[in-house]
Amino acid sequence: MLDANRSGTATAAPPAVAAHPLVPVPPVRREGPAARCTRVLLSPYARLSLLLALLVGAAVCVLLFEPQRLLTHGWPPQLGGAAAAGVFAVAYGLCSVAFVPRPLLNLAAGALFGSQLGLATALAGTVLGAGVAFGLGRLLGQQALRPLLRGRWLTAVDGQLSRHGFRSMLAIRLFPGVPFWAANYCAAVSRMGWLPFLLATGLGSIPNTAAYAVAGDRASAPTSPAFLIAMACIAVPALAGTVVAWRRRHRLRGR
Protein backbone atom coordinates (compact mmCIF):
# COMPACT_ATOMS: atom_id res chain seq x y z
CA MET A 1 0.00 0.00 0.00
CA LEU A 2 1.22 3.54 -0.87
CA ASP A 3 1.24 6.39 1.73
CA ALA A 4 1.44 10.12 0.83
CA ASN A 5 4.13 12.24 2.53
CA ARG A 6 4.24 16.06 3.00
CA SER A 7 5.74 16.68 -0.43
CA GLY A 8 2.89 14.85 -2.08
CA THR A 9 4.90 11.87 -3.24
CA ALA A 10 3.74 8.36 -2.53
CA THR A 11 5.95 5.96 -0.63
CA ALA A 12 5.53 2.26 0.02
CA ALA A 13 4.41 1.22 3.47
CA PRO A 14 6.73 -1.18 5.33
CA PRO A 15 5.55 -4.80 5.40
CA ALA A 16 3.60 -5.92 8.43
CA VAL A 17 5.45 -8.04 10.94
CA ALA A 18 4.01 -11.51 11.44
CA ALA A 19 1.94 -11.73 14.56
CA HIS A 20 2.63 -15.47 15.14
CA PRO A 21 5.38 -16.19 17.66
CA LEU A 22 8.23 -18.48 16.70
CA VAL A 23 7.64 -22.10 17.81
CA PRO A 24 10.72 -23.39 19.61
CA VAL A 25 12.22 -26.50 17.97
CA PRO A 26 13.07 -29.18 20.52
CA PRO A 27 16.70 -30.23 20.47
CA VAL A 28 17.49 -33.53 18.75
CA ARG A 29 18.50 -36.12 21.27
CA ARG A 30 21.33 -38.26 20.11
CA GLU A 31 21.18 -41.96 20.88
CA GLY A 32 23.82 -42.92 23.38
CA PRO A 33 26.16 -45.91 23.04
CA ALA A 34 24.21 -47.94 25.60
CA ALA A 35 20.90 -47.38 23.79
CA ARG A 36 22.44 -48.28 20.42
CA CYS A 37 23.99 -51.42 21.89
CA THR A 38 20.66 -52.44 23.44
CA ARG A 39 18.80 -51.87 20.17
CA VAL A 40 21.32 -53.98 18.25
CA LEU A 41 21.27 -56.79 20.81
CA LEU A 42 17.47 -56.93 20.82
CA SER A 43 17.15 -56.91 17.04
CA PRO A 44 15.60 -60.00 15.40
CA TYR A 45 18.80 -61.11 13.70
CA ALA A 46 20.85 -60.73 16.88
CA ARG A 47 18.36 -62.94 18.72
CA LEU A 48 18.46 -65.46 15.88
CA SER A 49 22.26 -65.51 16.12
CA LEU A 50 21.93 -66.16 19.87
CA LEU A 51 19.56 -69.05 19.19
CA LEU A 52 21.99 -70.60 16.71
CA ALA A 53 24.87 -70.18 19.17
CA LEU A 54 22.85 -71.89 21.92
CA LEU A 55 21.97 -74.81 19.66
CA VAL A 56 25.56 -75.25 18.49
CA GLY A 57 26.76 -75.15 22.08
CA ALA A 58 24.17 -77.74 23.10
CA ALA A 59 25.18 -80.04 20.26
CA VAL A 60 28.85 -79.73 21.24
CA CYS A 61 28.00 -80.61 24.85
CA VAL A 62 26.15 -83.71 23.65
CA LEU A 63 29.17 -84.80 21.64
CA LEU A 64 31.48 -84.28 24.61
CA PHE A 65 29.39 -85.86 27.39
CA GLU A 66 27.79 -88.65 25.29
CA PRO A 67 24.43 -89.14 27.06
CA GLN A 68 23.91 -92.35 25.09
CA ARG A 69 26.22 -94.03 27.62
CA LEU A 70 23.14 -94.40 29.82
CA LEU A 71 22.22 -97.42 27.72
CA THR A 72 25.50 -99.18 28.52
CA HIS A 73 26.53 -97.84 31.95
CA GLY A 74 23.10 -97.39 33.51
CA TRP A 75 21.79 -94.74 35.87
CA PRO A 76 23.91 -93.44 38.80
CA PRO A 77 23.27 -95.75 41.80
CA GLN A 78 22.73 -92.87 44.24
CA LEU A 79 19.55 -91.85 42.41
CA GLY A 80 16.47 -94.01 42.58
CA GLY A 81 12.69 -93.98 42.49
CA ALA A 82 10.75 -90.81 41.77
CA ALA A 83 13.83 -88.59 42.15
CA ALA A 84 15.64 -90.52 39.43
CA ALA A 85 12.60 -90.33 37.16
CA GLY A 86 12.33 -86.57 37.66
CA VAL A 87 16.02 -85.98 36.97
CA PHE A 88 15.85 -88.19 33.91
CA ALA A 89 12.80 -86.31 32.58
CA VAL A 90 14.64 -82.98 32.87
CA ALA A 91 17.76 -84.48 31.26
CA TYR A 92 15.57 -86.00 28.53
CA GLY A 93 14.06 -82.59 27.72
CA LEU A 94 17.42 -80.83 27.56
CA CYS A 95 18.95 -83.61 25.45
CA SER A 96 16.05 -83.50 22.99
CA VAL A 97 16.61 -79.75 22.56
CA ALA A 98 20.27 -80.55 21.88
CA PHE A 99 19.37 -82.85 18.96
CA VAL A 100 19.77 -86.18 20.77
CA PRO A 101 17.47 -88.65 18.94
CA ARG A 102 14.31 -89.37 20.88
CA PRO A 103 14.30 -93.13 20.06
CA LEU A 104 17.58 -93.43 21.93
CA LEU A 105 16.17 -91.57 24.94
CA ASN A 106 12.96 -93.62 24.88
CA LEU A 107 14.91 -96.87 24.85
CA ALA A 108 16.98 -95.63 27.78
CA ALA A 109 13.81 -94.70 29.71
CA GLY A 110 12.38 -98.18 29.23
CA ALA A 111 15.65 -99.91 30.11
CA LEU A 112 16.16 -97.84 33.28
CA PHE A 113 12.63 -97.54 34.67
CA GLY A 114 10.56 -100.26 33.02
CA SER A 115 7.65 -99.94 30.64
CA GLN A 116 5.14 -97.93 32.70
CA LEU A 117 7.38 -95.53 34.61
CA GLY A 118 9.65 -95.28 31.59
CA LEU A 119 6.71 -94.24 29.41
CA ALA A 120 5.60 -91.57 31.92
CA THR A 121 9.15 -90.26 32.30
CA ALA A 122 9.77 -90.16 28.55
CA LEU A 123 6.47 -88.37 27.89
CA ALA A 124 7.26 -85.77 30.53
CA GLY A 125 10.68 -85.22 28.99
CA THR A 126 9.15 -85.05 25.51
CA VAL A 127 6.68 -82.31 26.45
CA LEU A 128 9.35 -80.44 28.41
CA GLY A 129 11.85 -80.54 25.57
CA ALA A 130 9.23 -79.54 23.02
CA GLY A 131 8.15 -76.61 25.20
CA VAL A 132 11.72 -75.38 25.67
CA ALA A 133 12.46 -75.60 21.94
CA PHE A 134 9.15 -73.91 21.07
CA GLY A 135 9.83 -71.09 23.52
CA LEU A 136 13.37 -70.54 22.23
CA GLY A 137 12.20 -70.52 18.64
CA ARG A 138 9.28 -68.21 19.36
CA LEU A 139 11.36 -65.74 21.42
CA LEU A 140 14.60 -65.70 19.47
CA GLY A 141 13.80 -66.80 15.93
CA GLN A 142 10.24 -65.99 14.88
CA GLN A 143 10.64 -62.30 14.00
CA ALA A 144 13.78 -62.93 11.94
CA LEU A 145 12.54 -66.03 10.12
CA ARG A 146 8.93 -65.14 9.29
CA PRO A 147 9.91 -62.63 6.54
CA LEU A 148 11.90 -65.45 4.90
CA LEU A 149 8.87 -67.75 4.50
CA ARG A 150 8.69 -67.59 0.73
CA GLY A 151 8.04 -70.26 -1.81
CA ARG A 152 5.15 -72.66 -2.22
CA TRP A 153 6.24 -75.32 0.26
CA LEU A 154 7.23 -72.99 3.08
CA THR A 155 4.09 -70.91 2.70
CA ALA A 156 1.91 -74.03 2.66
CA VAL A 157 3.56 -75.48 5.78
CA ASP A 158 3.28 -72.18 7.62
CA GLY A 159 -0.39 -71.80 6.69
CA GLN A 160 -1.21 -75.36 7.74
CA LEU A 161 0.49 -75.01 11.12
CA SER A 162 -0.99 -71.57 11.75
CA ARG A 163 -4.59 -72.41 10.83
CA HIS A 164 -4.78 -76.08 11.89
CA GLY A 165 -2.13 -76.25 14.58
CA PHE A 166 -3.46 -79.04 16.79
CA ARG A 167 -4.35 -81.58 14.11
CA SER A 168 -1.26 -80.81 12.04
CA MET A 169 1.09 -81.28 14.99
CA LEU A 170 -0.83 -84.38 16.10
CA ALA A 171 -0.31 -85.95 12.66
CA ILE A 172 3.39 -85.05 12.74
CA ARG A 173 3.85 -86.71 16.13
CA LEU A 174 1.84 -89.81 15.24
CA PHE A 175 3.65 -90.51 11.95
CA PRO A 176 7.42 -90.39 12.39
CA GLY A 177 9.49 -88.92 9.62
CA VAL A 178 9.82 -85.26 10.58
CA PRO A 179 12.66 -84.85 13.11
CA PHE A 180 11.48 -83.85 16.57
CA TRP A 181 13.57 -80.66 16.71
CA ALA A 182 12.56 -79.60 13.20
CA ALA A 183 8.85 -79.88 14.03
CA ASN A 184 9.38 -77.85 17.21
CA TYR A 185 11.11 -74.94 15.50
CA CYS A 186 8.77 -74.94 12.50
CA ALA A 187 5.83 -74.68 14.88
CA ALA A 188 7.58 -71.88 16.79
CA VAL A 189 8.05 -69.82 13.62
CA SER A 190 4.38 -70.27 12.69
CA ARG A 191 1.48 -68.64 14.55
CA MET A 192 0.48 -71.82 16.39
CA GLY A 193 -0.51 -71.34 20.02
CA TRP A 194 1.21 -72.85 23.04
CA LEU A 195 -1.68 -75.02 24.23
CA PRO A 196 -2.41 -76.76 20.89
CA PHE A 197 1.29 -77.41 20.39
CA LEU A 198 1.92 -78.96 23.82
CA LEU A 199 -1.35 -80.91 23.86
CA ALA A 200 -0.78 -82.37 20.39
CA THR A 201 2.80 -83.22 21.30
CA GLY A 202 1.78 -85.06 24.46
CA LEU A 203 -1.05 -87.03 22.86
CA GLY A 204 0.65 -87.75 19.57
CA SER A 205 3.86 -89.00 21.19
CA ILE A 206 2.18 -91.69 23.32
CA PRO A 207 2.10 -94.61 20.83
CA ASN A 208 5.64 -94.27 19.54
CA THR A 209 7.10 -93.54 22.97
CA ALA A 210 5.29 -96.51 24.51
CA ALA A 211 6.62 -98.84 21.84
CA TYR A 212 10.21 -97.73 22.43
CA ALA A 213 9.81 -97.90 26.21
CA VAL A 214 8.56 -101.50 25.99
CA ALA A 215 11.36 -102.37 23.57
CA GLY A 216 13.91 -100.91 25.98
CA ASP A 217 12.40 -102.78 28.91
CA ARG A 218 12.38 -106.13 27.06
CA ALA A 219 15.65 -105.64 25.17
CA SER A 220 17.20 -108.50 27.13
CA ALA A 221 14.61 -110.87 25.62
CA PRO A 222 14.47 -109.96 21.92
CA THR A 223 12.36 -113.01 21.06
CA SER A 224 9.61 -112.27 23.58
CA PRO A 225 6.14 -111.39 22.23
CA ALA A 226 6.20 -107.98 23.97
CA PHE A 227 9.45 -107.02 22.28
CA LEU A 228 8.30 -108.20 18.86
CA ILE A 229 4.96 -106.36 19.16
CA ALA A 230 6.80 -103.20 20.23
CA MET A 231 9.11 -103.40 17.22
CA ALA A 232 6.09 -103.89 14.95
CA CYS A 233 4.45 -100.81 16.48
CA ILE A 234 7.62 -98.88 15.67
CA ALA A 235 7.99 -100.17 12.12
CA VAL A 236 4.36 -99.90 10.95
CA PRO A 237 3.89 -96.15 11.61
CA ALA A 238 7.30 -95.45 10.08
CA LEU A 239 6.33 -97.37 6.95
CA ALA A 240 2.92 -95.67 6.78
CA GLY A 241 4.54 -92.25 7.14
CA THR A 242 6.98 -93.07 4.34
CA VAL A 243 4.15 -94.15 2.02
CA VAL A 244 2.10 -91.02 2.76
CA ALA A 245 5.11 -88.77 2.18
CA TRP A 246 5.88 -90.54 -1.11
CA ARG A 247 2.32 -90.13 -2.38
CA ARG A 248 2.23 -86.47 -1.41
CA ARG A 249 5.51 -85.99 -3.24
CA HIS A 250 4.03 -87.30 -6.50
CA ARG A 251 0.93 -85.13 -6.10
CA LEU A 252 3.02 -82.01 -5.65
CA ARG A 253 5.05 -82.88 -8.75
CA GLY A 254 1.87 -83.33 -10.75
CA ARG A 255 0.57 -79.85 -9.94
C-alpha positions in Angstrom: 0.0 0.0 0.0 1.2 3.5 -0.9 1.2 6.4 1.7 1.4 10.1 0.8 4.1 12.2 2.5 4.2 16.1 3.0 5.7 16.7 -0.4 2.9 14.8 -2.1 4.9 11.9 -3.2 3.7 8.4 -2.5 5.9 6.0 -0.6 5.5 2.3 0.0 4.4 1.2 3.5 6.7 -1.2 5.3 5.5 -4.8 5.4 3.6 -5.9 8.4 5.5 -8.0 10.9 4.0 -11.5 11.4 1.9 -11.7 14.6 2.6 -15.5 15.1 5.4 -16.2 17.7 8.2 -18.5 16.7 7.6 -22.1 17.8 10.7 -23.4 19.6 12.2 -26.5 18.0 13.1 -29.2 20.5 16.7 -30.2 20.5 17.5 -33.5 18.7 18.5 -36.1 21.3 21.3 -38.3 20.1 21.2 -42.0 20.9 23.8 -42.9 23.4 26.2 -45.9 23.0 24.2 -47.9 25.6 20.9 -47.4 23.8 22.4 -48.3 20.4 24.0 -51.4 21.9 20.7 -52.4 23.4 18.8 -51.9 20.2 21.3 -54.0 18.3 21.3 -56.8 20.8 17.5 -56.9 20.8 17.1 -56.9 17.0 15.6 -60.0 15.4 18.8 -61.1 13.7 20.8 -60.7 16.9 18.4 -62.9 18.7 18.5 -65.5 15.9 22.3 -65.5 16.1 21.9 -66.2 19.9 19.6 -69.1 19.2 22.0 -70.6 16.7 24.9 -70.2 19.2 22.8 -71.9 21.9 22.0 -74.8 19.7 25.6 -75.3 18.5 26.8 -75.2 22.1 24.2 -77.7 23.1 25.2 -80.0 20.3 28.8 -79.7 21.2 28.0 -80.6 24.8 26.2 -83.7 23.7 29.2 -84.8 21.6 31.5 -84.3 24.6 29.4 -85.9 27.4 27.8 -88.7 25.3 24.4 -89.1 27.1 23.9 -92.4 25.1 26.2 -94.0 27.6 23.1 -94.4 29.8 22.2 -97.4 27.7 25.5 -99.2 28.5 26.5 -97.8 32.0 23.1 -97.4 33.5 21.8 -94.7 35.9 23.9 -93.4 38.8 23.3 -95.7 41.8 22.7 -92.9 44.2 19.5 -91.9 42.4 16.5 -94.0 42.6 12.7 -94.0 42.5 10.7 -90.8 41.8 13.8 -88.6 42.1 15.6 -90.5 39.4 12.6 -90.3 37.2 12.3 -86.6 37.7 16.0 -86.0 37.0 15.9 -88.2 33.9 12.8 -86.3 32.6 14.6 -83.0 32.9 17.8 -84.5 31.3 15.6 -86.0 28.5 14.1 -82.6 27.7 17.4 -80.8 27.6 19.0 -83.6 25.5 16.0 -83.5 23.0 16.6 -79.7 22.6 20.3 -80.5 21.9 19.4 -82.9 19.0 19.8 -86.2 20.8 17.5 -88.6 18.9 14.3 -89.4 20.9 14.3 -93.1 20.1 17.6 -93.4 21.9 16.2 -91.6 24.9 13.0 -93.6 24.9 14.9 -96.9 24.8 17.0 -95.6 27.8 13.8 -94.7 29.7 12.4 -98.2 29.2 15.6 -99.9 30.1 16.2 -97.8 33.3 12.6 -97.5 34.7 10.6 -100.3 33.0 7.6 -99.9 30.6 5.1 -97.9 32.7 7.4 -95.5 34.6 9.7 -95.3 31.6 6.7 -94.2 29.4 5.6 -91.6 31.9 9.2 -90.3 32.3 9.8 -90.2 28.6 6.5 -88.4 27.9 7.3 -85.8 30.5 10.7 -85.2 29.0 9.2 -85.0 25.5 6.7 -82.3 26.5 9.4 -80.4 28.4 11.9 -80.5 25.6 9.2 -79.5 23.0 8.1 -76.6 25.2 11.7 -75.4 25.7 12.5 -75.6 21.9 9.1 -73.9 21.1 9.8 -71.1 23.5 13.4 -70.5 22.2 12.2 -70.5 18.6 9.3 -68.2 19.4 11.4 -65.7 21.4 14.6 -65.7 19.5 13.8 -66.8 15.9 10.2 -66.0 14.9 10.6 -62.3 14.0 13.8 -62.9 11.9 12.5 -66.0 10.1 8.9 -65.1 9.3 9.9 -62.6 6.5 11.9 -65.5 4.9 8.9 -67.7 4.5 8.7 -67.6 0.7 8.0 -70.3 -1.8 5.2 -72.7 -2.2 6.2 -75.3 0.3 7.2 -73.0 3.1 4.1 -70.9 2.7 1.9 -74.0 2.7 3.6 -75.5 5.8 3.3 -72.2 7.6 -0.4 -71.8 6.7 -1.2 -75.4 7.7 0.5 -75.0 11.1 -1.0 -71.6 11.8 -4.6 -72.4 10.8 -4.8 -76.1 11.9 -2.1 -76.2 14.6 -3.5 -79.0 16.8 -4.4 -81.6 14.1 -1.3 -80.8 12.0 1.1 -81.3 15.0 -0.8 -84.4 16.1 -0.3 -85.9 12.7 3.4 -85.1 12.7 3.8 -86.7 16.1 1.8 -89.8 15.2 3.6 -90.5 12.0 7.4 -90.4 12.4 9.5 -88.9 9.6 9.8 -85.3 10.6 12.7 -84.9 13.1 11.5 -83.9 16.6 13.6 -80.7 16.7 12.6 -79.6 13.2 8.9 -79.9 14.0 9.4 -77.9 17.2 11.1 -74.9 15.5 8.8 -74.9 12.5 5.8 -74.7 14.9 7.6 -71.9 16.8 8.0 -69.8 13.6 4.4 -70.3 12.7 1.5 -68.6 14.6 0.5 -71.8 16.4 -0.5 -71.3 20.0 1.2 -72.8 23.0 -1.7 -75.0 24.2 -2.4 -76.8 20.9 1.3 -77.4 20.4 1.9 -79.0 23.8 -1.4 -80.9 23.9 -0.8 -82.4 20.4 2.8 -83.2 21.3 1.8 -85.1 24.5 -1.1 -87.0 22.9 0.7 -87.7 19.6 3.9 -89.0 21.2 2.2 -91.7 23.3 2.1 -94.6 20.8 5.6 -94.3 19.5 7.1 -93.5 23.0 5.3 -96.5 24.5 6.6 -98.8 21.8 10.2 -97.7 22.4 9.8 -97.9 26.2 8.6 -101.5 26.0 11.4 -102.4 23.6 13.9 -100.9 26.0 12.4 -102.8 28.9 12.4 -106.1 27.1 15.6 -105.6 25.2 17.2 -108.5 27.1 14.6 -110.9 25.6 14.5 -110.0 21.9 12.4 -113.0 21.1 9.6 -112.3 23.6 6.1 -111.4 22.2 6.2 -108.0 24.0 9.5 -107.0 22.3 8.3 -108.2 18.9 5.0 -106.4 19.2 6.8 -103.2 20.2 9.1 -103.4 17.2 6.1 -103.9 15.0 4.4 -100.8 16.5 7.6 -98.9 15.7 8.0 -100.2 12.1 4.4 -99.9 10.9 3.9 -96.1 11.6 7.3 -95.5 10.1 6.3 -97.4 6.9 2.9 -95.7 6.8 4.5 -92.3 7.1 7.0 -93.1 4.3 4.1 -94.1 2.0 2.1 -91.0 2.8 5.1 -88.8 2.2 5.9 -90.5 -1.1 2.3 -90.1 -2.4 2.2 -86.5 -1.4 5.5 -86.0 -3.2 4.0 -87.3 -6.5 0.9 -85.1 -6.1 3.0 -82.0 -5.7 5.0 -82.9 -8.8 1.9 -83.3 -10.7 0.6 -79.9 -9.9 
